[in-house]
Amino acid sequence: MAEEIRPIGTPLTTPEGFVALYRREADLVLRFCARRVLDPETAVDLCAETFAQALRGRQGFRGSTEIEARAWLLTIARRQVARYLKKGALDRRARDAVGLQTPRLQDGDAEEIEQRAGVAPLRQALAEELSRLGGDQREALRLRVVEELPYPEVACSLGVTEATARARVSRGLRALAAALELRALTEGDPR
Amino acid sequence: MRVLDELEREIERVAAEAGEVRPRRRWWRSGAFLVALPLVVAAVAVAATSGILTGEPVKNPPGLHLNPKAGLGVAVGPGKLMGVRAADPAGGPDWALRMVKTSRGLGCVQLGRLVEGKLGVLGRDGAFANDGKFHERGAQIIQQTDCQQTDGAGQVFIAMSYIGLPDSADATACAARAHQTDQRPVCPAGSLRSVYYGLLGPQATAVTYIAAGGTVVRQTVRGPEGAYLVVQRTDPKRRNIGYFMPGVTPGTGLRSVEYRDGSVCRIISAQRLGGARNCPLRGFVAPKLPPVSHADLAATVRVRVGTRPEHPGPKVKPRKGLPPIPAVRRITVTFRARRAANARSFYTVSTRMLHGSKGCTFGTMGPIAKDVVAGSVLSQKLYFPYRCHGTLKINVGYTQQRRPSQMPFDIGGFGNAKVGRAVAKLP
């Protein structure tokens, strides 16, 4: 669906412009993070860190439309999510630098975030797509992603070489990503 | 959504504090690099948005050797910048706080001026030869670092009052008032600040204080640490300046502390002499330490009394008009530590002079503030004026700090002799 290209009214380099960006995109960034980490609390942390990084780097934003601002923000969020998934730890540097306090979740917040981000259907879709994968790939994914075993141990458990174990995990992830992408296109993606 | 609304308020606050900045220019397109090149190779850097030049970072005093297993330990990591900010009465960069944990498990607050998310000092009032630049002060710098033992949940409760701190945030560069033994220049008039800051824990919600015009100001504390920070001009008529008071509960600089349960602790009370009331440490979790008795610790305490006059430490040339530094006698106390020691459970040595000569009826108390392995032999050196004669009573104790104290390593009183006692004759 095409979106209207609107120019940014107030530049992001002003406090008003940056707050307006937050008001426009906060919900989207939070859903974006929640769908990727499947944990509301972590998603709020990632969302806060994304905006803190954006605030620090707002001088470098060169776009002039709301779509460009969104793309810039989602790039920051994507990097945050990737760093979190790779290292298993949340980055706090930008928040510490600007003195941003992350709000704590209270009763009902987690459920609301999960509902808005469509986490429950996503989990269900993930389970369904996992069950469609070949047994070898599914088991390799389970050992590597769920059990967080290193590749040599995954290979040992599966009785294959480490290279084969890596290939199975990689192919399994690619197949899952493609299947979920297809679902998003056909069922409507809340991002 | 509630959590996004709360985050929005935080975004509004930090965006307003950060202010407006200029978009970064693409300098390579304008040919400006021909002008900028000499600046790039210059030794200074300009902070991106503040317009304040940045100079060399603050260093620890030369000759300082910090031991990660003794004293306060050394800072672990870069620390956490607290969300609280305070404007200086004369303008310029805000004041801010940072919390760091040390290798010995203590929690510390560090105070300074904030430029581009970095804590540091300003080159004025004698600091950095009045170069007007900003100098970052890293977490490992001991200057303006105050620590307390953490509670059982790892939380830090600390309350500091600094009366007469230069607005550079560098207390070492100038003297708040002239003194015979202080060679530093006196701080310029109007440059001194009274700064009240600390961490009140997870249950505190706000503090109130009386601002310059006499109005009562309410400040919401920041973060789960309960950080607060108040900066005011020091009254130029005030005579007792240039000192700080550590503690775990705020002093008379604040008016009250408010808590989540709706209760309020009024610090200033007309009925109390001195005016300060200790506020409760809501949310403090007492550390669980296994009880240790005299039977667990008892050991023979040996004392060796020095026979020669000594001048320990670095050689200092006596200044004109001041009497020479008197010689001292070394007393070495040795015992076997049957239990391990750390920052929360530690050995202590206290002394009391019995039947001392004139001017020598004093005592000393102090911790052996270092990590100790059970079974090792500990040796502690004490120094007493060489001219003093008499009988010295020595108690070696063991303290387990379960409750907060005004300063870390509070040893209690002279009576702690859980390890043993000894008596020495000073000839």
Contacts between the chains, C-beta under 8 A, distances in Angstrom:
chain1	res1	chain2	res2	distance
A	11	B	23	7.1
A	13	B	20	6.0
A	13	B	21	5.0
A	13	B	22	6.7
A	13	B	23	5.5
A	14	B	20	4.8
A	15	B	12	7.6
A	15	B	15	4.1
A	15	B	16	4.9
A	15	B	18	7.1
A	15	B	19	6.7
A	15	B	20	6.7
A	18	B	11	7.3
A	18	B	15	4.6
A	19	B	8	7.4
A	19	B	11	6.0
A	19	B	12	5.3
A	19	B	15	5.6
A	22	B	7	7.8
A	22	B	8	6.0
A	22	B	11	4.7
A	23	B	8	6.8
A	26	B	4	5.1
A	26	B	7	6.8
A	26	B	8	6.9
A	27	B	1	7.3
A	27	B	4	6.5
A	30	B	1	7.9
A	30	B	4	6.5
A	44	B	3	5.8
A	44	B	7	7.4
A	47	B	7	7.1
A	48	B	7	5.9
A	48	B	10	7.7
A	51	B	7	7.5
A	51	B	11	5.9
A	52	B	14	7.5
A	55	B	11	7.6
A	55	B	14	6.5
A	55	B	15	6.3
A	55	B	18	6.3
A	56	B	117	7.5
A	58	B	21	6.8
A	59	B	21	5.3
A	59	B	22	6.9
A	59	B	23	5.7
A	59	B	24	4.3
A	59	B	48	7.0
A	59	B	49	7.6
A	60	B	24	5.4
A	61	B	23	7.6
A	62	B	23	7.9
A	92	B	80	7.5
A	96	B	78	8.0
A	96	B	80	5.7
A	96	B	81	4.5
A	96	B	117	7.5
A	97	B	81	6.8
A	97	B	116	7.9
A	97	B	117	3.2
A	97	B	118	7.9
A	98	B	14	4.7
A	98	B	17	7.9
A	98	B	18	6.5
A	98	B	117	6.1
A	99	B	14	5.9
A	99	B	17	7.2
A	99	B	81	5.8
A	99	B	82	7.1
A	99	B	83	4.5
A	99	B	84	7.7
A	99	B	85	6.5
A	99	B	96	7.0
A	99	B	117	7.8
A	99	B	222	8.0
A	100	B	10	5.4
A	100	B	11	7.4
A	100	B	14	5.1
A	100	B	83	7.1
A	101	B	10	5.5
A	101	B	83	4.6
A	101	B	222	6.2
A	101	B	223	5.3
A	102	B	7	7.4
A	102	B	10	7.9
A	103	B	3	5.1
A	103	B	6	3.7
A	103	B	7	5.5
A	103	B	10	7.2
A	104	B	224	7.9
A	105	B	3	6.1
A	106	B	2	6.9
A	106	B	3	7.7
A	109	B	1	7.4
A	109	B	2	6.2
A	109	B	3	5.0
A	112	B	1	5.9
A	113	B	1	7.3
A	113	B	3	7.4
A	116	B	1	7.3
